[in-house]
Amino acid sequence: MHLNLIPFVAVWAVFAVGVIFLIGWRKMVASHEDETLHVMDTGAVSQQEVVAHKLDQIDKWGKIVTAITVVYGLALGAYYMYQSWVDMSRTGV
């Protein structure tokens, strides 16, 4: 059985683009982060909390999508290697 891997590679590419998008989005949000600790200014503290919450959410989804991308890519590569091995054993090369 010879399976066409192009649709599976396309799905993996979508996941990879998602990881790249999350990296860019995190960099953009982190550029608005204020690294100075504001204790008395409540407006700045709430802004820091908002940015920190956004970064936590982006990091959570980034880890999830990255793990899915890596595992899916490894499975795809393993199947490709297996398919190549079976094809070579049939031809006797």
Secondary structure as UniProt FT lines:
FT   HELIX           6..30
FT   TURN            31..32
FT   HELIX           42..91
//
